Amino acid sequence: MVVFEDTAPPLSELDIKRVENRLGLRLPQDLKEHYLLHNGGTPHPQFFPKDGDAYDVYCFYSMNTGAKGESFERTYTMMVDQTPEFPRGYIPFAEDSGGDMFLYSVRPESFGNIMFISHEDYEDPDRYVVFLAPTLKEFINSLTDLPEGL
């Protein structure tokens, strides 16, 4: 079972609606449900194993905190609105210890898929966005301790 530590204060449905209004987007239901349970924080265990790699999920972005630093709103605005090379149709919701991001797809062909982007691969579209899991629930439920040999 995954436990989230160092979370921000709990959110209400009204808080999430305010975030949606500020950002001009409608969050998918499963992402909202997750944030109603866990407002950001560090998951334990924190590694997502895939194809011989282990993606470390350093933290989920918190919403509606007004704090300096990383937040769901600040990251969304910075990446989606201000970074031309950021792929459209994705919502950044977490990052690894190197600052690379985990994304929720809102593209029609991959809606709900969890993806990963690495800033080192911006120039290579085949490696820039990597599929990890078909749903947020499966992504979170697959988190584990660092697998042996990685």
N, C-alpha and C positions, 0 to 999 in steps of 0.2 A: 504494500500500500504506500502511495506517495503522500508525504506530509510536506506542507509548505510552511517555512519559517520566515521570520522577519517580514511579514506582510504589513501592508498599510491598513489604516482603519477600514472596517467593513463598508461596503457600498450598498445603497438601496437601489431599487429600480429607477427612482427619480434621479439619483446621481448618474446612473448610466445614460439615461435619456439626456441629461445635461451635457455629458461628454459627446454623445452622438450629435446633438444640436451644435455644439462648439465646432466640431470637426466636419459637420455636414455629411455624415454618413450614418448608415444603419448597420449596427453590428449584428452578425449572425447569432441566432438564439443560443447555440451551444457555447459560444464565446461569452455571451452575457451571463449564462448560467454559471460558467466557471468563475467569472469575476464576482458574482454575488457570493460565492463560497470562499474565494481566495483573491484578495486584492493585491496582486503582485506577489513578490516573495521568492525565496529560493526553495526549489523542490529537493526533497531527499527521499530516495536516491535521485541523482541528477544526470545520469548518462543515458543517451539514446543510442543503442547499438544498431548499426546498419552496414551491411556489406564489408565487414572487417574493420569498420571505423566506430568510434564512440564519440558522439557529439555531446559536449558538456553543456547542460542547460544551467547557466550561471544564475539567471534570474528572469522572472516574468516582470514586465513593466507594471507599475501600479497606476491606478487611475485616480483623478480627482483629489490629488494630495496637495497641490500648490507648492510642493517642495522643489528645491533646486535640483539639478541633475536629471537623470533619466526618468521619464514618465511616459506612460502610454500616449498621452496627448502630444507632448513635446517631440517624441520620436516619430509619431505619425506625421506631424506637420513638417518636421525636418526632412524626413525621407520621401514622403509622398508628394508634398507640395513644393519642396525646395531642392530636390536632388533629381536632375533629369535622367540620370542613368538607372535610378531605382525602377524596377519593373512595375508596371501598372497592374492593378487587380489583386494586390496583396496587402494585408494588414500586418505590420510588425507587432509582435506581442511579447517576445522574449529575446534574450541574447546569450551568447556564450562568453567565456572569460576573455576572449580576444576582441569582443565587440561585434562579431558577426551575428546575424539575426535569424530568428525563427519566424516564419510568416504563416498567416492563415490566408488561403486562397479564396477570393470572392469572384474569380473568373468562372464563367458558365461551364467551361469544359473540365474544371478541376475544383469546383466549389467544395469547400470544407477540408481540402487536402492541407496537410502541414508540410511546409517547404523550408529550406535553409538556403541562405545566401552568404557567400564569402566575398569580402571586399577584394581579396587577392585575385578573384576570377571575373571582375567586372568586364574585362575585354573578351572573355570566352563565354558566349551565350550558352554553350552546351554544358558548361560546368558551373555557371553562375548561380542558377536556381536548381536545387536538388530536391527531389521528392523524398519525404521521410515516412509519412503515414497518411492513411485515407481520412482520418478524423482526429479531432483534438482529443477525444476520449482515449482512442487507441494510442496516440502519441504519449499522453500522460501515463497511461497504464503500462506502457512499455519501458518507462524509465527504470534504470537498474543501477547497481553499483558498477564501478569500472570493471568491465570484463577482463579476465586473465589474459595476459599477452598483449594488451593494448597500452 
